Amino acid sequence: MQNLRVKNLYAAFASKNNSYILKGILIGALIGFVVGVFRLIIDNTLKGLFWVYPYLVKHPLMIIVYVIGTVIVWLALTRVVKPFAKKDEMSWWSGLWRTFVGALLAICPGLFAGREGPCIQMGSYIARGCSVNLFHDNEQDLKVLVHSGMSAGLAAAFSAPIAGTLFILEAISFEFTPVILITSMTTSISSVVVTYFFFGIKPCLYLAYSGSLPLESYWLLLILGILMGFLAWVFQITNTQTKKLYELLPIPKRFNTILPLLFVIPIGLIYPKILGGSHDFISVLTSDQFMHSVLNDPKYTMIGVIIVFALVRFVFTMISCNATAPTGIFMPILVMGAVTGALYAALVIRFGLISDIYYLNIIICAMAAYFGAALKTPFTAVVLLVETVGSVKYVMPILIVTWIAYIVNSWLKGKSVFND
């Protein structure tokens, strides 16, 4: 049996299959460049909102101008997403530029939506274009390269190549073959290397922490896992029902994006850092300043603030991600894990059940658990957060919480948000 496995792995590198590696390197580089530009535009635009909204607060009449600009963006978005009703008939180039432009028009104004979904889509379009028009592949080769392109898109979005590869194996192809594994990994590595030239070598969600949870505190992980599994189930159910509510609106689907685009404006006027995917909001939740303000508040006011944050993120994630726009839900799920994890960490620390030095540990575990349960991809979730943390030394708590959350969610018959 062992010899057979070795032969199967060797076969992936033999003769014809070497071409997959070479093709993967080229496709990955192209995807890395496109995703790098895409991320750069979004990052800088969202940072610009941190200046725009305080300016609008000081100059209320300019809010009218901003609303008019938002309506113009919406009209442009309706033109871009209109052909998405006929995706099967769309060329790779049309799909690529429409996803690129449409996602920018939706995410840059601050919708509570992620960029990872569009990155996966763009990766698949680039891979399809190369396979069909450059390599003239057959259907089987096309399938392998499209899957690898999707993995590279996700990998480039997070700067996490292993997580990108695992996601394809766990949620898309459902096949663990040497060809798919090696091609996807090659393409993912190539794409991430290119993004390094844009953003450096750190993952986009880099969360460095030191020290592992003491063994006597592991019972808190059990409770956290159960809680995350249940909350992920609530997220899944609400996501499905929100889609149905959008179906009931008496307007064409492509016009419904006006709702989230207008709803984010009053939120931005109050607290712009909560807008978007939101990488910046996770940075706020995990900052020392925020942690100390939560843990040293004698009246528990900041606990209430976290609850409000969680409710706002939950409601407007549903409104944003289920509108007709090429956006993603991966990052919003991680944010929900972070904010609920911050609430749980604050409570157990304030009650003296664990030291405050483990505040970030709990948030990271909660992010992985919520992500793994909501998307039904526990392995991807664990690896993604391990790559994010930058060390495998503290993988056991992440693995325990994620697996418990996944099991609880499965008992509740939760269905993947991604498939939904």
FENKA-V236738 format. One record per backbone hydrogen bond with DSSP energy under -1.0 kcal/mol. NH is the residue of the N-H (numbers start at 1). CO is the residue of the C=O. E is the energy in kcal/mol with one decimal. If there is no record, write none. Layout:
BEGIN
NH_CO_E ; NH_CO_E
END
This chain:
BEGIN
5_1_-1.9 ; 6_2_-2.1 ; 7_3_-2.3 ; 8_4_-2.2 ; 9_5_-2.2 ; 10_6_-2.6 ; 11_7_-2.2 ; 13_10_-1.6 ; 17_14_-2.1 ; 18_15_-1.8 ; 19_16_-1.6 ; 22_18_-1.7 ; 23_19_-2.9 ; 24_20_-2.7 ; 25_21_-2.1 ; 26_22_-1.8 ; 27_23_-2.9 ; 28_24_-2.8 ; 29_25_-1.9 ; 30_26_-2.0 ; 31_27_-2.6 ; 32_28_-2.8 ; 33_29_-1.9 ; 34_30_-2.3 ; 35_31_-3.0 ; 36_32_-2.1 ; 37_33_-2.3 ; 38_34_-2.4 ; 39_35_-3.1 ; 40_36_-2.2 ; 41_37_-2.3 ; 42_38_-2.1 ; 43_39_-3.0 ; 44_40_-2.1 ; 45_41_-2.3 ; 46_42_-2.8 ; 47_43_-1.8 ; 48_44_-1.5 ; 49_45_-1.2 ; 51_48_-1.3 ; 52_48_-2.4 ; 53_49_-2.2 ; 55_51_-1.5 ; 56_52_-2.3 ; 57_53_-2.1 ; 58_54_-1.5 ; 59_55_-1.5 ; 62_59_-1.8 ; 63_60_-1.6 ; 64_61_-1.0 ; 66_62_-2.3 ; 67_63_-2.6 ; 68_64_-2.2 ; 69_65_-2.4 ; 70_66_-2.2 ; 71_67_-2.2 ; 72_68_-2.0 ; 73_69_-2.2 ; 74_70_-2.4 ; 75_71_-2.4 ; 76_72_-2.2 ; 77_73_-2.4 ; 78_74_-2.3 ; 79_75_-1.2 ; 80_76_-1.6 ; 81_77_-2.6 ; 84_81_-1.6 ; 85_82_-1.3 ; 86_83_-2.3 ; 89_86_-1.2 ; 90_87_-1.7 ; 95_91_-2.5 ; 96_92_-2.2 ; 97_93_-2.5 ; 98_94_-2.1 ; 99_95_-2.0 ; 100_96_-2.5 ; 101_97_-2.8 ; 102_98_-2.4 ; 103_99_-2.4 ; 104_100_-1.7 ; 105_101_-2.6 ; 106_102_-1.6 ; 107_103_-3.2 ; 108_104_-2.0 ; 110_107_-2.0 ; 111_106_-1.1 ; 113_111_-2.5 ; 114_328_-3.4 ; 119_115_-1.8 ; 120_116_-2.2 ; 121_117_-2.3 ; 122_118_-3.1 ; 123_119_-2.2 ; 124_120_-2.0 ; 125_121_-2.2 ; 126_122_-2.6 ; 127_123_-2.2 ; 128_124_-2.3 ; 129_125_-2.7 ; 130_126_-2.4 ; 131_127_-2.6 ; 132_128_-2.7 ; 133_129_-2.2 ; 134_130_-1.5 ; 135_130_-2.6 ; 137_131_-2.5 ; 142_138_-2.5 ; 143_139_-2.2 ; 144_140_-2.0 ; 145_141_-2.4 ; 146_142_-2.6 ; 147_143_-2.2 ; 148_144_-2.1 ; 149_145_-2.3 ; 150_146_-2.1 ; 151_147_-2.1 ; 152_148_-2.2 ; 153_149_-2.0 ; 154_150_-2.0 ; 155_151_-2.6 ; 156_152_-2.7 ; 157_153_-1.6 ; 158_154_-1.7 ; 159_155_-1.7 ; 160_155_-1.9 ; 164_160_-1.8 ; 165_161_-2.0 ; 166_162_-2.7 ; 167_163_-2.3 ; 168_164_-1.3 ; 169_165_-1.8 ; 170_166_-2.6 ; 171_167_-2.8 ; 172_168_-1.5 ; 173_168_-2.6 ; 181_177_-2.6 ; 182_178_-2.8 ; 183_179_-2.4 ; 184_180_-2.4 ; 185_181_-2.4 ; 186_182_-2.5 ; 187_183_-2.5 ; 188_184_-2.5 ; 189_185_-2.7 ; 190_186_-2.3 ; 191_187_-2.2 ; 192_188_-2.4 ; 193_189_-2.4 ; 194_190_-1.6 ; 195_191_-1.8 ; 196_192_-1.5 ; 197_194_-1.1 ; 198_195_-1.2 ; 199_195_-2.4 ; 200_196_-2.4 ; 204_158_-1.0 ; 206_203_-1.6 ; 207_388_-1.2 ; 217_214_-2.1 ; 218_215_-1.7 ; 220_217_-1.6 ; 222_218_-1.2 ; 223_219_-1.5 ; 224_220_-2.3 ; 225_221_-2.8 ; 226_222_-2.1 ; 227_223_-2.5 ; 228_224_-2.8 ; 229_225_-2.3 ; 230_226_-2.1 ; 231_227_-2.7 ; 232_228_-2.4 ; 233_229_-1.5 ; 234_230_-2.2 ; 235_231_-2.3 ; 236_232_-2.5 ; 237_233_-2.6 ; 238_234_-2.6 ; 239_235_-2.4 ; 240_236_-2.0 ; 241_237_-2.2 ; 242_238_-2.5 ; 243_239_-1.8 ; 244_240_-1.5 ; 245_241_-2.1 ; 246_242_-2.3 ; 247_243_-1.6 ; 249_246_-1.0 ; 251_249_-1.0 ; 255_252_-1.8 ; 256_253_-1.7 ; 258_255_-1.6 ; 259_256_-1.3 ; 261_257_-1.9 ; 262_258_-1.8 ; 263_259_-2.3 ; 264_260_-1.8 ; 268_264_-2.8 ; 269_265_-2.0 ; 270_266_-1.1 ; 271_267_-3.1 ; 274_271_-1.5 ; 275_272_-1.8 ; 276_110_-1.8 ; 282_278_-1.6 ; 283_279_-1.8 ; 284_280_-1.7 ; 285_281_-2.5 ; 286_282_-2.0 ; 287_284_-1.2 ; 291_287_-2.3 ; 292_288_-2.7 ; 293_289_-1.9 ; 294_290_-2.0 ; 295_291_-2.6 ; 296_292_-1.8 ; 300_297_-1.2 ; 304_300_-1.3 ; 305_301_-1.7 ; 306_302_-2.3 ; 307_303_-1.9 ; 308_304_-2.3 ; 309_305_-2.7 ; 310_306_-2.7 ; 311_307_-2.3 ; 312_308_-2.7 ; 313_309_-2.8 ; 314_310_-2.3 ; 315_311_-2.6 ; 316_312_-2.3 ; 317_313_-1.6 ; 318_314_-1.8 ; 319_315_-1.9 ; 320_316_-2.2 ; 321_317_-2.9 ; 322_318_-1.1 ; 325_323_-1.8 ; 327_325_-2.4 ; 328_114_-2.5 ; 333_329_-1.6 ; 334_330_-1.9 ; 335_331_-2.4 ; 336_332_-2.2 ; 337_333_-2.2 ; 338_334_-2.3 ; 339_335_-2.9 ; 340_336_-2.2 ; 341_337_-2.0 ; 342_338_-2.3 ; 343_339_-1.7 ; 344_340_-2.3 ; 345_341_-2.8 ; 346_342_-2.4 ; 347_343_-2.0 ; 348_344_-2.5 ; 349_345_-2.1 ; 350_346_-2.4 ; 351_347_-2.0 ; 352_349_-1.6 ; 353_348_-2.7 ; 358_355_-1.5 ; 359_356_-1.5 ; 362_358_-1.9 ; 363_359_-1.6 ; 364_360_-2.4 ; 365_361_-2.3 ; 366_362_-2.4 ; 367_363_-2.4 ; 368_364_-2.1 ; 369_365_-2.4 ; 370_366_-2.7 ; 371_367_-2.2 ; 372_368_-2.9 ; 373_369_-2.3 ; 374_370_-2.6 ; 375_371_-2.1 ; 377_372_-1.2 ; 381_377_-2.2 ; 382_378_-2.3 ; 383_379_-2.5 ; 384_380_-2.8 ; 385_381_-2.2 ; 386_382_-2.2 ; 387_383_-2.9 ; 388_384_-2.0 ; 389_385_-2.6 ; 390_386_-2.2 ; 395_392_-1.3 ; 399_395_-2.8 ; 400_396_-2.7 ; 401_397_-2.3 ; 402_398_-2.3 ; 403_399_-2.4 ; 404_400_-2.3 ; 405_401_-2.5 ; 406_402_-2.4 ; 407_403_-2.3 ; 408_404_-2.7 ; 409_405_-2.5 ; 410_406_-2.1 ; 411_407_-2.4 ; 412_408_-1.7 ; 413_410_-1.6 ; 414_409_-2.7 ; 417_374_-2.3 ; 420_416_-1.7
END
